Amino acid sequence: MAGNSNFQSNNKVVNWIEERMPIFSLIDGSLGASYPAPKNLNYWWNFGSLAGLALVIQIVTGIVLVMHYTPNTELAFDSVEHIMRDVNYGWLLRYVHANGASMFFIVVYIHIFRGLYFGSYKAPRELLWILGVVILILMMATAFMGYVLPWGQMSFWGAKVITNLFSAVPVVGDSLVQWLWGGFAVDNPTLQRFFSLHYLLPFVIAGVVILHIWALHKHGSNNPLGIDVKSPQDTVGFHPYYTAKDLFGIGVFILVFAYFVFFNPNYLGHADNYIPANPLLTPASIVPEWYFLPFYAILRSITFSISIPFTDIVLIDAKLLGVLAMFGSLAVLIALPWLDRSPVRSSRFRPMYRWFFWILVIDSFILGYVGAQKPEGIMPTLGLIGTAYYFFHFLVLLPFIMPKYEKDTKLPESISNPVIK
Ligand code: HEM
């Protein structure tokens, strides 16, 4: 549904370029007045453009940081301190980059839950959704490797815990971990390869974002009613309506971002990462960044193995099961367009789904909370219940229970009807 642009200009240079490479009509057809967007998009539709901005901020600040950073275990920690103290505005660059990662995840998580609420993953937008999940996985890998670079205590021990997970893979596990490390421990080769990949992956993400937008523009945006655009009456030109709305969102985003950077720059980080990495001293607790906490809780919640009944033969041990559950929590997102069988997209017309959506949101917060705590007292049980509910939502409720009991309310005839009313 990318608009067929009728781009015209009086500027000779623009026309000269357009004649040889129709880039202006491409922009006009995808971001300009010629791109028809549903006229009822609300503020939840701001988060895609915000994610794009967050990606650009990370790439730009990252490239400048690299000019002063040294990826070597002997020098990395000091080079970050050098950036903070000696480089002109180095503190600003670093705080924008470090808090920018958090802002990026906040924006993308809201973007994902928006998709879940309004059923944006349903046909014909399945591939758009799957490309989104691919972006999420790439973002997680990038953020994990970036966190290792300052070579503080959390960098080192986080890298150790997470890379060690791969030792749970049957038969080849230990070799796999050594291959990841580039040696027999988390050491200089590990830091250097993480640096190399941390630089590369954002550009891969940018490539996948282009595919994401391409897939989006084939059928156009979903909307809060979740019904298809039926006539030109249902749409407005992207420019100036949504360019202005996106700019407003960017203003609010920058205010929140600036609060963290200028008033609370270490709030989202961990104090232990200001201690240089020491392989001989394990920190009291090893906690990942907040955006990994729900996944970390799922990983740790499995403390039992699966064995053949009445024997000692272990089929899948607890560690492997935890790793499978963690990766499984992302895999169910990929399968979601086929797990949710309701033809109705928006939760507005699915009262029962709406309830379960909010329970899933609460469940994610509970998992995040559990991920931040020591696995003592009630926490492991809470983690297990949270994990079980997460999978229950996607693997049982959506495909089997909801189709039986759900009663949808009537869909409006068109987007313009309720809007004009
Ligand atoms: C770098 C990260 C990402 C960027 C830059 C990005 C960008 C965008 C943009 C600009 C839009 C159109 C505006 C909007 O609907 O908000 C969009 C739509 C969409 N995105 Fe993303 N996205 C990212 C990550 C994700 C992720 C992780 C998912 C899901 C797992 C996802 C799923 C979707 C879906 C389903 C739509 C269509 C929404 C609709 O039309 O209702 N995106 N994305």
Residues whose N, C-alpha, C, O or C-beta is under 5 A from the ligand:
A	BS01	HEM	W44 W45 N46 F47 G48 S49 A51 G52 L55 I112 G115 S120 Y121 L128 W129 G132 V133 I135 L136 V209 G220 S221 N222 N223
